[in-house]
Amino acid sequence: MAKSLLIVSALFLAVVASVIAAPAPKKQMSFNLCKKNDPNLDKCLKTSLQAVIPELGEGVPRLRIPAIEPFELPSLEIDHGKGSSKSVSIDLKLKDVKINGLTSMIIDSLKIDVDNYKLNGKIGFSKPLEITGQYTVNGKVLILPITGNGACTLVLNDPVLEVKEVTGTPFQKNGKTFVQIKKMDLRLASVKKLNVKLENLFNGNKQLGDNMNSILNENWEVLLEELQPAFEEAIAAIAQDIVNKALQKTAYTDIFPL
């Protein structure tokens, strides 16, 4: 499964897992079940999920949802960007990844089609998302080469995630209807600013490293344009896998009772 590297990654995963899998009736949290025939189902679900999000910080082991504050991944990587930028071409790998700020997510909008097993929405964050880890990078930025390995900090300010479409297929188990996610289309709708700090660039040459970090921060939009498609593709795949594991434990008919 393709993987990518950056803050956006884990936030996609945590958001989708929260939206789809958190409302398990046996989980002791403040989630209020929403009736399938409620004329204000979208509003009910949005309100209920928003109340649950802070409680997901430690994870939901029964649903295989990992802790999201901080959210940890063993590795993320991107092999040359798939974006349209002609100015950036890098191989970027991270390991021992930690992301902070995911419990600050705010559900801006949410729409669910219960009968057709579809969901879409938009999610923002009240705090910056900060990712830390150990990186390795090789490639070019503008016309300049970039190489290095060491500690990194990346901060995504005011990101907005669009869940364009999540589509599931129903199946029967133990006399109940369960759902498996077949399609997950995620997009990073907007970002106010991306801050980048890569330590030990160019074998520890401080002058070259400081200059490259300045270039990366001054040209963050170009950098994000190059990396974004790979981020979205990788996180959709990772999120789909984890959400499906969670949904194996929770009947769809229990999530939305009549």
C-alpha positions, -999 to +999 in steps of 0.1 A: +000+000+000+014+034-010+023+056+019+031+093+020+047+117+043+034+148+062+010+162+086-020+158+065-016+120+065-026+111+100-053+137+103-071+121+074-069+087+090-081+099+124-110+121+110-125+093+089-121+067+116-138+091+140-167+099+117-175+064+107-165+041+135-168+060+167-205+056+173-204+021+187-233+016+212-212-005+236-184+021+239-188+041+271-186+076+258-209+106+254-222+096+219-259+099+214-273+075+189-293+091+160-324+074+147-323+065+110-357+081+104-348+114+122-356+143+098-326+161+112-302+131+110-273+150+096-275+176+124-279+149+150-249+129+138-227+160+135-235+171+170-230+136+185-197+131+167-184+165+177-191+157+214-172+124+210-140+137+193-122+148+225-128+114+240-109+097+211-076+110+223-067+077+240-082+056+212-110+029+211-092-005+213-124-025+208-129-008+175-092-009+166-091+029+165-056+040+177-050+069+200-051+102+181-035+125+207-008+121+197-014+100+167+016+077+159+027+060+127+059+039+123+066+054+088+054+075+060+070+081+026+067+096-008+087+087-039+088+118-061+057+139-059+027+133-081+016+169-081+017+194-110+046+215-096+077+216-119+097+232-091+099+204-066+109+168-070+118+150-038+119+115-022+109+121+014+106+095+042+096+097+078+098+073+107+087+074+143+060+098+134+039+117+160+011+141+152-005+164+178-037+185+175-061+160+160-086+162+189-091+198+180-110+188+148-143+206+142-170+191+119-180+220+097-206+200+077-218+164+074-242+146+052-251+109+053-272+088+030-280+059+053-299+038+028-272+040+002-242+038+026-227+071+016-212+100+036-195+133+028-185+164+048-159+190+057-137+191+087-115+219+102-092+222+132-091+248+160-054+242+166-024+237+143-015+201+134+021+194+144+041+164+131+075+153+144+097+124+134+130+114+118+133+122+081+154+114+051+151+136+020+168+136-014+158+156-045+155+192-056+136+223-046+134+250-073+168+245-089+186+236-057+195+201-046+183+190-011+197+161+009+197+153+046+184+132+075+176+139+111+148+154+132+119+173+116+089+194+126+061+202+102+031+223+112-001+227+092-020+258+101-058+260+097-062+229+075-096+220+061-103+185+050-130+176+026-144+141+028-158+141-008-172+106-007-172+076+015-191+047+000-199+014+016-213-020+006-236-039+030-232-076+040-249-098+065-233-114+096-250-130+126-284-118+113-273-081+112-262-057+085-226-047+085-208-023+060-175-025+042-160+007+028-153+003-009-144+039-018-129+068+001-122+101-016-104+126+006-091+160-003-071+187+015-094+216+007-073+244+021-043+253+043-034+287+057+003+280+060+027+251+062+058+255+084+088+233+078+119+226+099+144+199+088+174+196+109+208+183+098+204+191+061+235+188+039+254+167+065+249+193+092+261+224+072+242+250+092+244+278+066+231+256+038+205+240+061+192+273+073+190+287+038+171+256+025+146+257+054+140+294+046+134+285+009+110+257+019+090+280+042+089+308+017+077+284-010+055+262+011+026+264-013+047+249-041+060+222-018+024+213-007+012+213-043+038+187-052+032+164-022-006+168-017-018+142-043+004+115-028-007+124+007-043+121-002-039+088-021-019+072+007-041+084+036-073+073+018-059+038+015-047+037+052-080+052+064-101+027+045-082-002+059-086+010+095-122+020+092-131-013+077-115-031+107-135-009+130-168-016+111-162-053+114-169-049+151-200-027+148-233-035+130-246-007+107-280-013+121-267-006+157-252+027+146-285+039+130-314+022+148-349+027+136 
